[in-house]
Amino acid sequence: MIPSHCPQCGEPVIVRRGEYKRTIYCDGCNAVLSEPEEDVRPRSRRQKPKKRGTSTLKVLLIVFGILFLACGGMSTLIYVMFIHEIDEPVTAADKEHVITAEHVATFLPGTKIDPTRAKFSKVRHLDGSRDLNYEYEDTADPSKTVYVTCTVSVERSAKEARDAYAGLKLGNKIGISAAEDLTEVERKDLWTWGEDSRCVLLQSKGQSVGNSFMARKGKRYFIIYIVGIYFDKRESIQNLLKDFLNKIDSYEG
């Protein structure tokens, strides 16, 4: 039994909840007032309800994380973490490593290209990857509209390029499916290249209006969009891309 006052110094004894399980000392003189004893208080049979919401949230976060990494890979995760881009100057050598509207126009007689409408950019990400971008759009003459984009990316490793390419491929499909009156027709029989590649005819209302080419080789990958002219023969596609592909292997960004 624990006294209400210390028999040695007379200090009041304050017993806190749970202290019956340990030795009780006087706060004034440090005298031993009681040894540990078994808890004889009745225990409530009512159990504390489990927080199911927390467990469910954890499961959802894990599932989302798995899907996120499966779709975009670690490169996507790195990109989200280090989204900052550092602009770098585009050199004459850089410009030789993209498909331009001028080059595409050589396959479409009578098409005039305004070089001032071309936009080049090059960025370096904090993880060390680099992107070279080209875009051309001229809608002055609706009957001869030409739209060309070309992006060449260099990752730190082949694995990161493979992961980034998988995310790009998925994003490309989602983007096209969301576009009104635009569909994709895959044509692997017309062109393949590198370790991964995709050749697509872009169609609007059943009529071919352009192409999409994307591929990966080693730590490099690229995507090209062409609208206003389309290529549906192996020979013409090879002629369009051969010089570009020969230079990709050496591009470091």
ChimeraX commands (.cxc) that place a marker at each C-alpha (Angstrom):
marker #1 position 0.00,0.00,0.00 radius 0.5
marker #1 position 1.33,3.46,-0.87 radius 0.5
marker #1 position 1.11,6.08,2.00 radius 0.5
marker #1 position -0.38,9.50,1.33 radius 0.5
marker #1 position 2.59,11.21,3.10 radius 0.5
marker #1 position 6.23,10.22,3.40 radius 0.5
marker #1 position 6.79,8.71,6.89 radius 0.5
marker #1 position 10.32,10.22,6.98 radius 0.5
marker #1 position 9.99,13.79,5.77 radius 0.5
marker #1 position 6.22,14.28,5.67 radius 0.5
marker #1 position 6.08,15.30,2.01 radius 0.5
marker #1 position 2.75,14.55,0.25 radius 0.5
marker #1 position 2.97,11.50,-1.99 radius 0.5
marker #1 position 1.56,11.94,-5.49 radius 0.5
marker #1 position 1.06,8.69,-7.38 radius 0.5
marker #1 position 0.72,9.01,-11.12 radius 0.5
marker #1 position -1.14,6.59,-13.33 radius 0.5
marker #1 position 0.83,3.44,-14.02 radius 0.5
marker #1 position 3.38,3.98,-11.23 radius 0.5
marker #1 position 2.08,0.95,-9.34 radius 0.5
marker #1 position 4.21,-1.09,-11.76 radius 0.5
marker #1 position 7.48,0.41,-10.49 radius 0.5
marker #1 position 9.18,1.39,-7.20 radius 0.5
marker #1 position 7.75,4.60,-5.69 radius 0.5
marker #1 position 10.21,7.13,-4.17 radius 0.5
marker #1 position 9.54,10.23,-2.13 radius 0.5
marker #1 position 10.12,13.42,-4.12 radius 0.5
marker #1 position 11.49,15.12,-0.99 radius 0.5
marker #1 position 13.93,12.66,0.61 radius 0.5
marker #1 position 14.05,9.86,-1.99 radius 0.5
marker #1 position 12.89,7.28,0.55 radius 0.5
marker #1 position 11.37,4.05,-0.83 radius 0.5
marker #1 position 7.62,4.17,-0.25 radius 0.5
marker #1 position 6.38,1.13,-2.21 radius 0.5
marker #1 position 7.71,-1.77,-4.27 radius 0.5
marker #1 position 6.14,-2.75,-7.65 radius 0.5
marker #1 position 2.83,-4.59,-7.37 radius 0.5
marker #1 position 0.50,-6.30,-9.75 radius 0.5
marker #1 position -2.23,-4.22,-11.32 radius 0.5
marker #1 position -5.49,-5.44,-9.84 radius 0.5
marker #1 position -7.71,-2.82,-11.45 radius 0.5
marker #1 position -10.45,-4.23,-13.70 radius 0.5
marker #1 position -9.63,-3.97,-17.38 radius 0.5
marker #1 position -12.13,-2.76,-19.91 radius 0.5
marker #1 position -13.02,-5.30,-22.57 radius 0.5
marker #1 position -13.69,-2.55,-25.06 radius 0.5
marker #1 position -10.94,-2.48,-27.66 radius 0.5
marker #1 position -9.76,0.66,-29.34 radius 0.5
marker #1 position -11.09,0.76,-32.91 radius 0.5
marker #1 position -8.50,0.25,-35.64 radius 0.5
marker #1 position -7.73,3.15,-37.92 radius 0.5
marker #1 position -8.61,1.49,-41.19 radius 0.5
marker #1 position -8.33,4.72,-43.13 radius 0.5
marker #1 position -4.58,4.96,-42.53 radius 0.5
marker #1 position -3.94,1.41,-43.76 radius 0.5
marker #1 position -6.10,1.96,-46.85 radius 0.5
marker #1 position -4.23,5.16,-47.64 radius 0.5
marker #1 position -0.90,3.38,-47.37 radius 0.5
marker #1 position -2.07,0.67,-49.76 radius 0.5
marker #1 position -3.28,3.25,-52.27 radius 0.5
marker #1 position 0.01,5.14,-52.06 radius 0.5
marker #1 position 1.97,1.94,-52.65 radius 0.5
marker #1 position -0.20,1.00,-55.64 radius 0.5
marker #1 position 0.12,4.50,-57.09 radius 0.5
marker #1 position 3.88,4.39,-56.59 radius 0.5
marker #1 position 4.16,1.08,-58.41 radius 0.5
marker #1 position 2.08,2.34,-61.33 radius 0.5
marker #1 position 4.04,5.58,-61.42 radius 0.5
marker #1 position 7.37,3.82,-61.64 radius 0.5
marker #1 position 6.05,1.24,-64.10 radius 0.5
marker #1 position 4.79,3.94,-66.47 radius 0.5
marker #1 position 7.62,6.41,-66.30 radius 0.5
marker #1 position 10.42,4.54,-64.60 radius 0.5
marker #1 position 13.05,6.09,-62.40 radius 0.5
marker #1 position 13.79,8.76,-64.99 radius 0.5
marker #1 position 10.27,10.09,-64.55 radius 0.5
marker #1 position 10.75,10.15,-60.80 radius 0.5
marker #1 position 14.04,11.99,-61.20 radius 0.5
marker #1 position 12.42,14.45,-63.58 radius 0.5
marker #1 position 9.69,15.24,-61.06 radius 0.5
marker #1 position 12.26,15.70,-58.29 radius 0.5
marker #1 position 14.61,17.78,-60.43 radius 0.5
marker #1 position 12.24,19.51,-62.83 radius 0.5
marker #1 position 14.44,22.57,-63.11 radius 0.5
marker #1 position 15.89,23.01,-66.59 radius 0.5
marker #1 position 19.04,24.90,-67.47 radius 0.5
marker #1 position 18.89,26.56,-70.89 radius 0.5
marker #1 position 21.99,26.16,-73.02 radius 0.5
marker #1 position 22.94,27.78,-76.35 radius 0.5
marker #1 position 22.08,25.85,-79.51 radius 0.5
marker #1 position 25.12,25.46,-81.75 radius 0.5
marker #1 position 25.36,24.88,-85.49 radius 0.5
marker #1 position 26.41,21.30,-84.72 radius 0.5
marker #1 position 23.24,20.82,-82.65 radius 0.5
marker #1 position 21.05,21.93,-85.55 radius 0.5
marker #1 position 22.50,19.18,-87.72 radius 0.5
marker #1 position 21.08,16.56,-85.35 radius 0.5
marker #1 position 17.37,17.27,-85.90 radius 0.5
marker #1 position 14.85,16.79,-88.70 radius 0.5
marker #1 position 13.87,20.25,-89.94 radius 0.5
marker #1 position 10.94,21.57,-91.97 radius 0.5
marker #1 position 13.35,22.48,-94.78 radius 0.5
marker #1 position 14.39,18.85,-95.04 radius 0.5
marker #1 position 10.79,17.62,-94.96 radius 0.5
marker #1 position 9.80,20.17,-97.63 radius 0.5
marker #1 position 12.20,18.59,-100.13 radius 0.5
marker #1 position 9.68,15.74,-100.32 radius 0.5
marker #1 position 6.77,18.12,-100.95 radius 0.5
marker #1 position 7.39,20.12,-104.14 radius 0.5
marker #1 position 6.11,23.68,-104.10 radius 0.5
marker #1 position 6.15,24.01,-100.32 radius 0.5
marker #1 position 7.80,27.18,-99.05 radius 0.5
marker #1 position 9.44,27.19,-95.65 radius 0.5
marker #1 position 10.02,30.35,-93.63 radius 0.5
marker #1 position 13.22,29.72,-91.59 radius 0.5
marker #1 position 12.34,32.54,-89.20 radius 0.5
marker #1 position 9.46,30.45,-87.83 radius 0.5
marker #1 position 11.79,27.69,-86.68 radius 0.5
marker #1 position 12.48,27.46,-82.95 radius 0.5
marker #1 position 15.48,25.67,-81.46 radius 0.5
marker #1 position 16.14,25.07,-77.78 radius 0.5
marker #1 position 18.47,22.96,-75.69 radius 0.5
marker #1 position 18.18,22.23,-71.98 radius 0.5
marker #1 position 20.19,20.32,-69.42 radius 0.5
marker #1 position 18.45,18.79,-66.41 radius 0.5
marker #1 position 19.96,18.60,-62.94 radius 0.5
marker #1 position 20.26,14.82,-63.25 radius 0.5
marker #1 position 22.62,15.27,-66.23 radius 0.5
marker #1 position 20.18,14.40,-69.05 radius 0.5
marker #1 position 19.87,16.73,-72.04 radius 0.5
marker #1 position 17.15,17.61,-74.55 radius 0.5
marker #1 position 17.50,19.23,-77.97 radius 0.5
marker #1 position 14.22,20.55,-79.38 radius 0.5
marker #1 position 13.13,21.85,-82.77 radius 0.5
marker #1 position 9.68,23.15,-83.74 radius 0.5
marker #1 position 8.30,24.66,-86.93 radius 0.5
marker #1 position 4.74,25.74,-87.63 radius 0.5
marker #1 position 3.43,27.81,-90.54 radius 0.5
marker #1 position -0.31,28.18,-91.06 radius 0.5
marker #1 position -0.19,31.10,-93.50 radius 0.5
marker #1 position -1.49,28.85,-96.29 radius 0.5
marker #1 position -4.01,26.34,-94.85 radius 0.5
marker #1 position -3.74,24.15,-97.95 radius 0.5
marker #1 position 0.01,23.73,-97.43 radius 0.5
marker #1 position 0.36,23.79,-93.66 radius 0.5
marker #1 position 3.55,22.13,-92.45 radius 0.5
marker #1 position 4.18,21.32,-88.81 radius 0.5
marker #1 position 7.40,19.62,-87.71 radius 0.5
marker #1 position 8.77,18.89,-84.25 radius 0.5
marker #1 position 11.86,16.90,-83.35 radius 0.5
marker #1 position 13.25,16.18,-79.89 radius 0.5
marker #1 position 16.50,14.33,-79.24 radius 0.5
marker #1 position 17.27,13.31,-75.66 radius 0.5
marker #1 position 20.45,11.95,-74.10 radius 0.5
marker #1 position 20.20,10.20,-70.73 radius 0.5
marker #1 position 22.98,9.17,-68.36 radius 0.5
marker #1 position 22.55,5.47,-69.11 radius 0.5
marker #1 position 20.74,3.06,-71.40 radius 0.5
marker #1 position 18.50,1.98,-68.51 radius 0.5
marker #1 position 17.36,5.54,-67.81 radius 0.5
marker #1 position 16.77,6.08,-71.53 radius 0.5
marker #1 position 14.69,2.90,-71.67 radius 0.5
marker #1 position 12.58,4.03,-68.73 radius 0.5
marker #1 position 12.13,7.55,-70.13 radius 0.5
marker #1 position 11.25,6.16,-73.56 radius 0.5
marker #1 position 8.54,3.97,-72.01 radius 0.5
marker #1 position 7.03,7.01,-70.30 radius 0.5
marker #1 position 7.25,9.03,-73.52 radius 0.5
marker #1 position 5.55,6.27,-75.48 radius 0.5
marker #1 position 2.66,6.11,-73.01 radius 0.5
marker #1 position 2.31,9.90,-72.93 radius 0.5
marker #1 position 2.34,10.04,-76.72 radius 0.5
marker #1 position -0.52,7.53,-76.95 radius 0.5
marker #1 position -2.57,9.37,-74.34 radius 0.5
marker #1 position -2.00,12.71,-76.08 radius 0.5
marker #1 position -3.05,11.44,-79.49 radius 0.5
marker #1 position -6.12,9.68,-78.10 radius 0.5
marker #1 position -7.22,12.97,-76.51 radius 0.5
marker #1 position -6.86,14.91,-79.76 radius 0.5
marker #1 position -10.07,15.49,-81.68 radius 0.5
marker #1 position -10.37,13.77,-85.08 radius 0.5
marker #1 position -6.84,12.37,-84.89 radius 0.5
marker #1 position -5.96,8.68,-84.76 radius 0.5
marker #1 position -2.83,6.56,-84.97 radius 0.5
marker #1 position -2.15,3.65,-87.32 radius 0.5
marker #1 position 1.00,1.76,-86.36 radius 0.5
marker #1 position 3.14,0.65,-89.30 radius 0.5
marker #1 position 6.07,-1.41,-88.09 radius 0.5
marker #1 position 6.28,-2.85,-91.56 radius 0.5
marker #1 position 7.46,0.53,-92.86 radius 0.5
marker #1 position 10.24,1.34,-90.42 radius 0.5
marker #1 position 12.08,0.01,-87.37 radius 0.5
marker #1 position 15.32,1.18,-85.80 radius 0.5
marker #1 position 17.49,0.74,-82.72 radius 0.5
marker #1 position 16.39,-1.23,-79.69 radius 0.5
marker #1 position 12.88,0.25,-79.50 radius 0.5
marker #1 position 10.98,2.08,-82.22 radius 0.5
marker #1 position 7.53,3.08,-83.33 radius 0.5
marker #1 position 6.34,4.18,-86.78 radius 0.5
marker #1 position 2.87,5.74,-86.98 radius 0.5
marker #1 position 0.62,7.18,-89.66 radius 0.5
marker #1 position -1.47,10.05,-88.28 radius 0.5
marker #1 position -4.96,10.13,-89.70 radius 0.5
marker #1 position -7.83,12.60,-89.54 radius 0.5
marker #1 position -11.29,11.47,-90.65 radius 0.5
marker #1 position -9.76,8.43,-92.30 radius 0.5
marker #1 position -7.21,10.40,-94.31 radius 0.5
marker #1 position -3.45,10.31,-93.64 radius 0.5
marker #1 position -2.16,13.72,-92.59 radius 0.5
marker #1 position 1.26,13.04,-91.10 radius 0.5
marker #1 position 3.64,10.77,-89.23 radius 0.5
marker #1 position 5.11,10.13,-85.85 radius 0.5
marker #1 position 8.49,8.41,-85.47 radius 0.5
marker #1 position 10.07,7.56,-82.16 radius 0.5
marker #1 position 12.97,5.30,-81.26 radius 0.5
marker #1 position 15.65,4.50,-78.69 radius 0.5
marker #1 position 19.19,3.25,-79.04 radius 0.5
marker #1 position 21.52,3.04,-76.07 radius 0.5
marker #1 position 21.17,6.13,-73.91 radius 0.5
marker #1 position 19.60,8.24,-76.69 radius 0.5
marker #1 position 15.99,8.45,-77.85 radius 0.5
marker #1 position 13.97,10.79,-80.04 radius 0.5
marker #1 position 10.47,11.61,-81.25 radius 0.5
marker #1 position 9.48,13.31,-84.52 radius 0.5
marker #1 position 6.07,14.69,-85.52 radius 0.5
marker #1 position 5.29,15.68,-89.10 radius 0.5
marker #1 position 1.91,17.10,-90.17 radius 0.5
marker #1 position 1.05,18.41,-93.63 radius 0.5
marker #1 position 2.89,15.65,-95.46 radius 0.5
marker #1 position 2.98,11.94,-94.74 radius 0.5
marker #1 position 5.26,9.05,-95.62 radius 0.5
marker #1 position 3.74,5.62,-96.24 radius 0.5
marker #1 position 6.51,3.87,-98.19 radius 0.5
marker #1 position 9.65,2.28,-96.77 radius 0.5
marker #1 position 11.97,3.91,-99.29 radius 0.5
marker #1 position 10.69,7.44,-98.67 radius 0.5
marker #1 position 10.94,7.00,-94.89 radius 0.5
marker #1 position 14.51,5.71,-95.20 radius 0.5
marker #1 position 15.41,8.72,-97.37 radius 0.5
marker #1 position 13.83,11.06,-94.83 radius 0.5
marker #1 position 15.58,9.64,-91.78 radius 0.5
marker #1 position 18.86,8.05,-92.90 radius 0.5
marker #1 position 21.14,11.09,-92.46 radius 0.5
marker #1 position 19.47,11.95,-89.17 radius 0.5
marker #1 position 19.91,8.41,-87.83 radius 0.5
marker #1 position 23.56,8.27,-88.86 radius 0.5
marker #1 position 24.28,11.29,-86.65 radius 0.5
marker #1 position 22.24,10.28,-83.60 radius 0.5
marker #1 position 24.79,7.74,-82.35 radius 0.5
marker #1 position 27.43,10.44,-81.87 radius 0.5
marker #1 position 25.26,13.15,-80.32 radius 0.5
marker #1 position 26.14,14.03,-76.73 radius 0.5
marker #1 position 24.05,17.17,-76.30 radius 0.5
marker link #1:1,2 radius 0.2
marker link #1:2,3 radius 0.2
marker link #1:3,4 radius 0.2
marker link #1:4,5 radius 0.2
marker link #1:5,6 radius 0.2
marker link #1:6,7 radius 0.2
marker link #1:7,8 radius 0.2
marker link #1:8,9 radius 0.2
marker link #1:9,10 radius 0.2
marker link #1:10,11 radius 0.2
marker link #1:11,12 radius 0.2
marker link #1:12,13 radius 0.2
marker link #1:13,14 radius 0.2
marker link #1:14,15 radius 0.2
marker link #1:15,16 radius 0.2
marker link #1:16,17 radius 0.2
marker link #1:17,18 radius 0.2
marker link #1:18,19 radius 0.2
marker link #1:19,20 radius 0.2
marker link #1:20,21 radius 0.2
marker link #1:21,22 radius 0.2
marker link #1:22,23 radius 0.2
marker link #1:23,24 radius 0.2
marker link #1:24,25 radius 0.2
marker link #1:25,26 radius 0.2
marker link #1:26,27 radius 0.2
marker link #1:27,28 radius 0.2
marker link #1:28,29 radius 0.2
marker link #1:29,30 radius 0.2
marker link #1:30,31 radius 0.2
marker link #1:31,32 radius 0.2
marker link #1:32,33 radius 0.2
marker link #1:33,34 radius 0.2
marker link #1:34,35 radius 0.2
marker link #1:35,36 radius 0.2
marker link #1:36,37 radius 0.2
marker link #1:37,38 radius 0.2
marker link #1:38,39 radius 0.2
marker link #1:39,40 radius 0.2
marker link #1:40,41 radius 0.2
marker link #1:41,42 radius 0.2
marker link #1:42,43 radius 0.2
marker link #1:43,44 radius 0.2
marker link #1:44,45 radius 0.2
marker link #1:45,46 radius 0.2
marker link #1:46,47 radius 0.2
marker link #1:47,48 radius 0.2
marker link #1:48,49 radius 0.2
marker link #1:49,50 radius 0.2
marker link #1:50,51 radius 0.2
marker link #1:51,52 radius 0.2
marker link #1:52,53 radius 0.2
marker link #1:53,54 radius 0.2
marker link #1:54,55 radius 0.2
marker link #1:55,56 radius 0.2
marker link #1:56,57 radius 0.2
marker link #1:57,58 radius 0.2
marker link #1:58,59 radius 0.2
marker link #1:59,60 radius 0.2
marker link #1:60,61 radius 0.2
marker link #1:61,62 radius 0.2
marker link #1:62,63 radius 0.2
marker link #1:63,64 radius 0.2
marker link #1:64,65 radius 0.2
marker link #1:65,66 radius 0.2
marker link #1:66,67 radius 0.2
marker link #1:67,68 radius 0.2
marker link #1:68,69 radius 0.2
marker link #1:69,70 radius 0.2
marker link #1:70,71 radius 0.2
marker link #1:71,72 radius 0.2
marker link #1:72,73 radius 0.2
marker link #1:73,74 radius 0.2
marker link #1:74,75 radius 0.2
marker link #1:75,76 radius 0.2
marker link #1:76,77 radius 0.2
marker link #1:77,78 radius 0.2
marker link #1:78,79 radius 0.2
marker link #1:79,80 radius 0.2
marker link #1:80,81 radius 0.2
marker link #1:81,82 radius 0.2
marker link #1:82,83 radius 0.2
marker link #1:83,84 radius 0.2
marker link #1:84,85 radius 0.2
marker link #1:85,86 radius 0.2
marker link #1:86,87 radius 0.2
marker link #1:87,88 radius 0.2
marker link #1:88,89 radius 0.2
marker link #1:89,90 radius 0.2
marker link #1:90,91 radius 0.2
marker link #1:91,92 radius 0.2
marker link #1:92,93 radius 0.2
marker link #1:93,94 radius 0.2
marker link #1:94,95 radius 0.2
marker link #1:95,96 radius 0.2
marker link #1:96,97 radius 0.2
marker link #1:97,98 radius 0.2
marker link #1:98,99 radius 0.2
marker link #1:99,100 radius 0.2
marker link #1:100,101 radius 0.2
marker link #1:101,102 radius 0.2
marker link #1:102,103 radius 0.2
marker link #1:103,104 radius 0.2
marker link #1:104,105 radius 0.2
marker link #1:105,106 radius 0.2
marker link #1:106,107 radius 0.2
marker link #1:107,108 radius 0.2
marker link #1:108,109 radius 0.2
marker link #1:109,110 radius 0.2
marker link #1:110,111 radius 0.2
marker link #1:111,112 radius 0.2
marker link #1:112,113 radius 0.2
marker link #1:113,114 radius 0.2
marker link #1:114,115 radius 0.2
marker link #1:115,116 radius 0.2
marker link #1:116,117 radius 0.2
marker link #1:117,118 radius 0.2
marker link #1:118,119 radius 0.2
marker link #1:119,120 radius 0.2
marker link #1:120,121 radius 0.2
marker link #1:121,122 radius 0.2
marker link #1:122,123 radius 0.2
marker link #1:123,124 radius 0.2
marker link #1:124,125 radius 0.2
marker link #1:125,126 radius 0.2
marker link #1:126,127 radius 0.2
marker link #1:127,128 radius 0.2
marker link #1:128,129 radius 0.2
marker link #1:129,130 radius 0.2
marker link #1:130,131 radius 0.2
marker link #1:131,132 radius 0.2
marker link #1:132,133 radius 0.2
marker link #1:133,134 radius 0.2
marker link #1:134,135 radius 0.2
marker link #1:135,136 radius 0.2
marker link #1:136,137 radius 0.2
marker link #1:137,138 radius 0.2
marker link #1:138,139 radius 0.2
marker link #1:139,140 radius 0.2
marker link #1:140,141 radius 0.2
marker link #1:141,142 radius 0.2
marker link #1:142,143 radius 0.2
marker link #1:143,144 radius 0.2
marker link #1:144,145 radius 0.2
marker link #1:145,146 radius 0.2
marker link #1:146,147 radius 0.2
marker link #1:147,148 radius 0.2
marker link #1:148,149 radius 0.2
marker link #1:149,150 radius 0.2
marker link #1:150,151 radius 0.2
marker link #1:151,152 radius 0.2
marker link #1:152,153 radius 0.2
marker link #1:153,154 radius 0.2
marker link #1:154,155 radius 0.2
marker link #1:155,156 radius 0.2
marker link #1:156,157 radius 0.2
marker link #1:157,158 radius 0.2
marker link #1:158,159 radius 0.2
marker link #1:159,160 radius 0.2
marker link #1:160,161 radius 0.2
marker link #1:161,162 radius 0.2
marker link #1:162,163 radius 0.2
marker link #1:163,164 radius 0.2
marker link #1:164,165 radius 0.2
marker link #1:165,166 radius 0.2
marker link #1:166,167 radius 0.2
marker link #1:167,168 radius 0.2
marker link #1:168,169 radius 0.2
marker link #1:169,170 radius 0.2
marker link #1:170,171 radius 0.2
marker link #1:171,172 radius 0.2
marker link #1:172,173 radius 0.2
marker link #1:173,174 radius 0.2
marker link #1:174,175 radius 0.2
marker link #1:175,176 radius 0.2
marker link #1:176,177 radius 0.2
marker link #1:177,178 radius 0.2
marker link #1:178,179 radius 0.2
marker link #1:179,180 radius 0.2
marker link #1:180,181 radius 0.2
marker link #1:181,182 radius 0.2
marker link #1:182,183 radius 0.2
marker link #1:183,184 radius 0.2
marker link #1:184,185 radius 0.2
marker link #1:185,186 radius 0.2
marker link #1:186,187 radius 0.2
marker link #1:187,188 radius 0.2
marker link #1:188,189 radius 0.2
marker link #1:189,190 radius 0.2
marker link #1:190,191 radius 0.2
marker link #1:191,192 radius 0.2
marker link #1:192,193 radius 0.2
marker link #1:193,194 radius 0.2
marker link #1:194,195 radius 0.2
marker link #1:195,196 radius 0.2
marker link #1:196,197 radius 0.2
marker link #1:197,198 radius 0.2
marker link #1:198,199 radius 0.2
marker link #1:199,200 radius 0.2
marker link #1:200,201 radius 0.2
marker link #1:201,202 radius 0.2
marker link #1:202,203 radius 0.2
marker link #1:203,204 radius 0.2
marker link #1:204,205 radius 0.2
marker link #1:205,206 radius 0.2
marker link #1:206,207 radius 0.2
marker link #1:207,208 radius 0.2
marker link #1:208,209 radius 0.2
marker link #1:209,210 radius 0.2
marker link #1:210,211 radius 0.2
marker link #1:211,212 radius 0.2
marker link #1:212,213 radius 0.2
marker link #1:213,214 radius 0.2
marker link #1:214,215 radius 0.2
marker link #1:215,216 radius 0.2
marker link #1:216,217 radius 0.2
marker link #1:217,218 radius 0.2
marker link #1:218,219 radius 0.2
marker link #1:219,220 radius 0.2
marker link #1:220,221 radius 0.2
marker link #1:221,222 radius 0.2
marker link #1:222,223 radius 0.2
marker link #1:223,224 radius 0.2
marker link #1:224,225 radius 0.2
marker link #1:225,226 radius 0.2
marker link #1:226,227 radius 0.2
marker link #1:227,228 radius 0.2
marker link #1:228,229 radius 0.2
marker link #1:229,230 radius 0.2
marker link #1:230,231 radius 0.2
marker link #1:231,232 radius 0.2
marker link #1:232,233 radius 0.2
marker link #1:233,234 radius 0.2
marker link #1:234,235 radius 0.2
marker link #1:235,236 radius 0.2
marker link #1:236,237 radius 0.2
marker link #1:237,238 radius 0.2
marker link #1:238,239 radius 0.2
marker link #1:239,240 radius 0.2
marker link #1:240,241 radius 0.2
marker link #1:241,242 radius 0.2
marker link #1:242,243 radius 0.2
marker link #1:243,244 radius 0.2
marker link #1:244,245 radius 0.2
marker link #1:245,246 radius 0.2
marker link #1:246,247 radius 0.2
marker link #1:247,248 radius 0.2
marker link #1:248,249 radius 0.2
marker link #1:249,250 radius 0.2
marker link #1:250,251 radius 0.2
marker link #1:251,252 radius 0.2
marker link #1:252,253 radius 0.2
view
